[in-house]
Structures are given as structure tokens and as C-alpha cells.
Amino acid sequence: MSTRFGIKLLPLLLGLTTLGVSPATRATEVYHGRCDVTFTGDSTLHDFVGHITNLPVMVRLETNSANLATLNTRLEIKPQQLSTHHKGRDANMYKMFREESFPVLVVTVTDAPLAEARLTPESREAVPGQLPLQLNFGGVTNTVPALTSHPMPLAEGLEFDLDTAISLKSFWLEIPSAMFGAISVKDTVKIKAHVKVLKEPPKS
């Protein structure tokens, strides 16, 4: 093993040890918890901030065919779980998502390399990790890159922040407007989430 390769491999091995797993023998592990989401955007009149609070999350850590640790999860969010704390603006947002035809927004992470996500405490002061999100809004699916940061030391779990930004037009969503189009929401919405999950105890 070259010195350079060994330096790159060491944080992954340490991270897996912190999570209580062996990279060669680890079986599927299940983690349950919650996340809080803040989304922000701009309009031609003023900025807005919205929230999704206390969203249930289940994360699975698995080993792929290359014997690498991977992260998997799937979240289903009802449009009315989103709130900008403004009744009229929220009504326009729910209309944009066409909730009568598409009752849930789906966020999926599939076989994402755990090492690239950098979710272990050893990564706390390092560059952000990367986590690809598959988003399905209104029947349209796009893969959106997200950055992970501020991993917290948990003996049996994961806690971290996640940041991304989405283009509403990329999902063919009709962006809300008012006053005959004089006031409209801009295309890009920034999303920040705080995730905390704890390992499910083994079944007896």
C-alpha cells in the first residue's frame, strides 16, 4: 500500500470503526431519526423562508458488490408539510406541486458511497462531503448534488447538515406569480437540512 493511498483510506476505516462496523463483514444496519428542513427563495417583491419540521427519516447502511459501505434512504413529503408561514403563498406553492395528482414529493438516496459523504467526526474540519439526491416532484425525477457538513460525534448514529439548491423549472413546475405576473418567485430554491438518526438496536 502506498503512503498516499493509505492516507486516503485511513479516514474511511476510522469512520466505519466509529459507526461500529467492519468494512469486510458489515451487514445492513438501520438508523431511525428526524430531520428539519429550511428552504429559502427570492421573488421580485421579497425573499421568503419555509420549513419542514420533525420529518421522520430511516437510513440504511449497506455493503455494495464492491464491498464498499453505502448509504440509502427514501423520504416521502406531502406538499402541505411545507410551510412559508403565509397562507396565500402556501396555497400557491401547493398548487404548483399539483398535489391532487402528485400527493408526495420523493427524496431518494441510493447506494451513495459513505466515504464520499464524509459523515464521520474525523471529517468535521475537512471539506464538505457529497451526497447525490434523486428528487421526484410532480412526476419528474432529477439527480441533484448536495453537500454534507458539520458531522457530530455520535456513538451509535449520524448527525450532520445538508445543503443543496434546486431549479423549479427543471421539474416542469409552474412558478407562482401574482398581480398579473408583476410579482413572481425566482427559479432557484436553496435547501438546508439538519439530520439526526440513531442505530436501531438488534432484534432479540
Stockholm file with secondary structure:
# STOCKHOLM 1.0

chainA/1-204         MSTRFGIKLLPLLLGLTTLGVSPATRATEVYHGRCDVTFTGDSTLHDFVGHITNLPVMVRLETNSANLATLNTRLEIKPQQLSTHHKGRDANMYKMFREESFPVLVVTVTDAPLAEARLTPESREAVPGQLPLQLNFGGVTNTVPALTSHPMPLAEGLEFDLDTAISLKSFWLEIPSAMFGAISVKDTVKIKAHVKVLKEPPKS
#=GR chainA/1-204 SS CCHHHHHHHHHHHHHHHHTTCCTTTCCCEEEEEEEEEEEEEEESSCCEEEEEEEEEEEEEEEECTTSCEEEEEEEEECGGGCBCSCHHHHHHHHHHTTTTTCCCEEEEEEEEEHHHHTCSGGGTTSCCEEEEEEEEETTEEEEEEEEEECCCCCTTEEEEEEEEEEESGGGTCCCCEETTTTEEEEEEEEEEEEEEEEECCCCC
#=GC SS_cons         CCHHHHHHHHHHHHHHHHTTCCTTTCCCEEEEEEEEEEEEEEESSCCEEEEEEEEEEEEEEEECTTSCEEEEEEEEECGGGCBCSCHHHHHHHHHHTTTTTCCCEEEEEEEEEHHHHTCSGGGTTSCCEEEEEEEEETTEEEEEEEEEECCCCCTTEEEEEEEEEEESGGGTCCCCEETTTTEEEEEEEEEEEEEEEEECCCCC
//
